[in-house]
Every structure is written in C-alpha cells, then in structure tokens.
Amino acid sequence: MMNRISFVLLLFFSLSVFAQENYPKDVFRPPLDIPIILAGTFGELRSNHFHAGVDIKTKQRQGLPVYAIGDGIVTRIKVSLYGYGKVIYIAHPNGYTSVYGHLQKFGPDIEPYIKNIQYQKKSYEVEVFPDYGEVKVKKGEVIAYSGNTGGSAGPHLHFEIRKSVNEKPTNPLLFGLEVRDATNPILQKVYAYPLSEGAQINQQNTKVQINYTRQVDGTYLANPISASGTIGFGFSGFDRQDLAANKNGIYAVQLLVNGAVYVDYDFEAFSFAESRYINTLIDYEHYSKYNQRIQQCFQAPGNQLSIYNTLKNKGKLVVKEGLSYSVELLLKDLEGNTTKIVIPVEGKKEAVKIKKESLKTDTFVIAKKPNNYNLGAAKVYFPANTFYKDFYIDLKKGNDTVTIHNSSVPAHRNFTITFDVSKYTKEEQKQLFIARLDKKRRPSYASTYKRGNIFTTRTRNLGTYTLAKDTIAPKIRAKNFKEKQWLNNYSYLSLYISDDLSGIKSYTATLNGEWILMEYETKKNTLTYNFDDKILDKKQCELKVTVTDNVGNSNTFTRTFYRK
C-alpha cells in the first residue's frame, strides 16, 4: 500500500513538473494578422535589462489592427511618453497575461474609455487599473492599432506573455507563435579571460581574443591557446530569423569542457527584479568602451541571474599544467539551429609578456558596505550593494564640478549626489540644475530635487557632474497651420516644441479656454491635437499652449484660427 501511494505521489509530482514546462501552444492566436517577423527576440541584451518580449515588425507602418490573443479581462492600461508608450495588459483564464506596447491608439471600445480619463485628469499620461471584469475582450477582438509611441525606435508591436501570478515574462515563442527560422546563430568573436591571481592565456594576464576558422561541416575550430590557472570564456554574436536582417538575441548557450557541461543557460523566462543583473552577464567594461556586448560564459561577481540550468564551478575552467582540454561553445535558437566552436586548450605555465593595466587609487570601495565621500562641491553616497564587486574608485574634487569614476563600472542601485548651492542667490538657484557631462563635456539634465540650499540627484550613472544654468524658455512654433487660417478640412493641428538645455517638464493646452488633450511625441518634438476630441461651437478659435522646462522657464504660444 505504501509503495502504491509513493508511486502515485511520484507520478503526480512528475506530471506537475512536466505541466509547468508544457506551455499551451494551441490556446492563443497571433496578435497581428500578418506573417510574424521579429525585429527583437525575448531575452535580447538591451541597455541595463533583458528584452521582456518580442518586437514584431509591422511593415514599417503604423495603424495595423492588434488583436487579443485570447479571451480575457483588461487589467491595466497605460499612456506614457517613454517606455512602452501606449500599452494594454490582458489577463487570460489560463494564468497568463498578454502585453501589447508602443500602440498608436486603442481599439474602438477602449479608446473613448481612456480619453475620458485623460480629460478628467487633464493629462496625456495616465495609468488605469480597471475594476475586475469592467473591460472584457474576446479572442480575435481588435484591442488597439500598432504604433511607435514611447521608447520605440520605429513602428512595431512589442508583445509579451507573462505569468499572471508573479508578472514573470516568458518567451512568447514557447506558446506556438510561428516564426520562420532555419538560420543558425551568428558567432562574431570569442574571448578567453584569466580569472585567478597569476592566471595567464597566451602569455597574457588580460582578456584575449581567440581566432578561429570555419570547418567543412559548418562548425568552427579555434586556434589552440595555452593557459594556466583559472580561466573563462565569452563571445559576441546574434541570432537571425528568416525574412529579416535584424541582429536578434540568442536563445540558449552551452559551454562544455571535455564533454562535461559547465554552463547551460537559456531565455525561457526571467523576473524583472533580476533583469539589471545583465550587467554581470556581459563584459561591462568592454561594453562601455566599445558599445559591444560580450556574453561571459562564467558567473562573474554579483551575478544573481536565474537563467542557468547548469553552472559547474561557476563556469570556470581550472587549467593544470601538462593537461589538454577541449572546450565547446554552442549557440542555439528555439528551433534547434546550432552554431558550434571547439577551442583546444593546452595547460602550459609561461612567463607573462603582456600585463593588464590596473587602476589603483587612494579609495577602495567595498561593495557590500555603504560608502560616503566629500568631494568639495558635492557629496556622494553609495548604499550597500550599489556595485557588484569591490574596486578602486577614482574620485576628483572641484568647486562646481566633481568626477565620480567613469562609465566602465556599472551600478546596480541608485546612489545619491548632493550639491550645496548656498553661495548662489535665490534667483540664481531657480535656474540651476545638476547636469551630467558627456565625453565632450556637454551637459544633460539629471533629475534635480531642490530643498533649500541643497540640490540632490539619484542616479546609477558614474561620471562627471556639475551645476548648470538654464535661462532660456522652451521654443514653440506651429507645424501645420498659420495665424487666422481656416482649418475646415484639417483633422488635426500640430506644434513643434523644444528646449535647449534642461529639457521639457510639462505642457498644457486650451482651446477657447477649455483644456484639450495634446499628444506629445518626444522623438519628433511635436504636440498634436485631434479635432475629433471636442465639438467646436465657435467659428473663431483661440489656441493657447504653455510649455515649461525643468527649471521653471515657461513660454506661452497663442494663435487664432477659424473652423466651421
């Protein structure tokens, strides 16, 4: 009896585990009625995060119908200047939530619902969480139209599937979304890293690029390397689906040593909370210098990613003198297309001829401890675990400008920079803000919180910071109409707005004294008003638009036009 119960429990457990990995492939329909061609894949390496969905091409156009992939309830709708722009979230009965981003506008039932809220709040940017069951959708219903809003670099649909219980993004291609792909991932470069004290590769104790050649069977064979101590490997590469030239992310990576799996990771799912640990997966110093991402096939300090299926000895190879090793690196996509390179390694202890230059300063940061520094013009505070590892930090004092190391070191958490502005008059302080200087010493606005004589900014970006002054109000000019023009056949009117330094903080517009909704397209610096939003009962219309920058400089634009 006990054996039978044990067998039943074991079978139940096995089926439960299998069910967790068996994503439904016949439940959802595609979100678009066109062939699915990807401009971006799930888990793709982006700035400080992994891509949480897939980017579906929309034929370089906006306005394609976007369909609900299944029956469900709308749980969230957001309109933002940045990020996903106009986005809608739908919870489905099977425990998943679908997300549709960068939309041009919402569907015929949802668009008036959102516009009503925008007019109530007198704000373009809104976020709404409808009551449970308030907004229902059916599979195949038009819920929106594709666009280019928010942080989009071109027209496309950003599409996600998340687990509803924990909002964990999951690869949409696992749900039967069909994408033609018979192309192997592309390997660009391979590197070897010395990781222990005294380790060397080809008589170097710094990162070494490995040369390789293509073999007759399509695999690659690297030139043999000699090494000693603990070493690791990294690569740069991308995946390419059929019908598109986009350099997309690679789904899975394996590293084997003499046939044993040392590293195995894939992008099946991850949590938003861990996404910033991408900075430990890549060689961040190399990325900051060359804008190229090398994926490290070993677990670097601070790496807490959950993407690993296997991680033997943290992916690191301990090379012993006189022994030979065969290292295989495999890059795979979801269709099983695979690119393979074999790297022969000879254990040989040799004199180091090329040594890595190491920065040593008077200040050493212990990552696990909070650190506070006085730089004269400013103070900087690093909370515990701001950084992934300990390092020597380069700090430079100044009267109005301070340098806090450089961009080669990533910060995981926000740290605080505080300037004392008591030497400036109250009038001068109104136009001052904290700015970060780029390599050409050009300032960019850092969100500045003002409290008396103390200005503060919170940031994750190391670099040079200063106090800058903005005395010029934003500029406003008409785009598609003129003063006292008849606009009978116009469906919309549009303005250009811009600011030369601190950037635009807010804007407001009225028509005949009533607030109107103007959509701000930050990529084109335009404000647009659709005449369908309000019924005009006056032939003579007075438009008034006020734009304010981040230090309070304002400009007001007024125009008269006529419309029957």
Salt bridges, closest charged atoms under 4 A:
ASP33 OD1 - ARG29 NH2 2.65
GLU44 OE2 - ARG46 NH2 2.99
ASP55 OD2 - ARG46 NH2 3.23
ASP55 OD1 - HIS51 NE2 3.18
ASP55 OD1 - HIS156 NE2 3.38
ASP55 OD1 - HIS158 ND1 3.14
GLU111 OE2 - LYS115 NZ 3.97
GLU127 OE2 - ARG76 NH2 2.74
GLU160 OE2 - HIS158 NE2 2.72
GLU160 OE1 - ARG162 NE 2.65
GLU167 OE1 - ARG162 NH1 2.77
ASP283 OD2 - LYS207 NZ 3.16
GLU328 OE1 - LYS340 NZ 3.43
ASP394 OD2 - LYS396 NZ 2.73
ASP400 OD1 - LYS423 NZ 3.30
GLU427 OE2 - LYS430 NZ 3.11
ASP438 OD2 - ARG442 NE 2.80
GLU483 OE1 - ARG559 NE 3.97
GLU514 OE1 - LYS534 NZ 3.17
GLU519 OE2 - LYS86 NZ 2.97
GLU521 OE2 - LYS523 NZ 3.21
ASP533 OD1 - LYS115 NZ 2.58
